[in-house]
Amino acid sequence: MSAELAVVFGVLVVMIVGALTVLVRTRRRVASPTERAVHTALHTASLAAHSLRTGLSAESAREALPHLHTLTAAEAVALYDGEPARLATESAGDDLWDTDLLGHADRAAASALADLRRVLLTDPGGTESPVRALVAQPLVTDDAGVGVLVVATTRRPGPGMLGAIAEVARYASSQIELADLDASRARLNRAEVLALRAQISPHFIYNALNTIASFVRTDPDRARELVLDFADFTRYSFRAAGEYTVLADELRNIDRYLTLERARFGNSLDVRLHVAPEVLNVVVPFLALQPLVENAVRHGLASKGGGTITITAADEGSDCVITVEDDGVGMDPELLRSGAIDALDHSEGAHVGLTNVDHRLRAAFGNDYGLVVETAVGAGTKVGMRVPKFRAGIRA
């Protein structure tokens, strides 16, 4: 072989190897038909879930039904609620849902919901209708019917198709159940906020009004300022806004509360505040700090006539750590072994909702984010919380 031929041969080898390498890499990137089908099905299911997670309504049914239609691979589908009332229909190509067929679908849905069993009607529109079968599959959560998925098909459904329809209905049921759980959690959170408002110490309100009254004659200007602080405090505490707020607003309301308490205690109540500016916009549960500070004042300091409260909010990586510490009477740490928060809530002189705050923190951010209590007899009490600086779905 001449030198020139050797060079040409070498170039060809390099080109062939390069082409094979590109082909292998390309084949590795391109999914198989089965993988593509699975990906498409999962994507379609996620689109349906997005709508159903808001609950089953006419609007969510209209949004979810095209995706459920695709998953069933049938010619037409309809979705009913738990009455059952027809919420939406969907049909491929020519609309198969004529008045007669809809009447059969309504009756099949009612029967399926009553017995919580699949109903199969063959040739519901007669031999002249292209529809060969109606399948009414109930949507069930906690052994209760919450809706019905009705499928119309132009072929006789076999076991495979019936199984697929059942799985689609089961998937839709699970998303509706999750929506109900989300709604229940939201209602519970609202109820806990209402309960916490009810726990704002009536003694504080009584003492604040008495303190303001004592300044009316001796220092009218101070009394006027305290009235405004009291009005702002109650307006914020009983606001109709959501379950969360930013730390800056919580601290502002705590300042109003402490202004009223300092007016009562005078120089015997010292407040120290250490807050990192970068955590002021961190989202926290509404009224999360009020019980901690009120506990420090009433349980820690009032019994000995005053003391120091230190409020700290520090930036610790992905979290914000907030602590409220007093140098008051403290408590026996043995009482904390069976449940720190309950022990504080039920101890003498404590009329605040620390258990409430602990539950709301854990519900919002997980069990790693409950309250932490450190105390000892005669050594004061320190109550802290850790809050993520960002959590998807939670905003003020």
Summary of the structure (lengths in Angstrom):
residues: 396
radius of gyration: 32.8
end to end distance: 79.5
largest distance: 117.8
contacts: 1244
relative contact order: 0.07
helix: 56%
strand: 20%
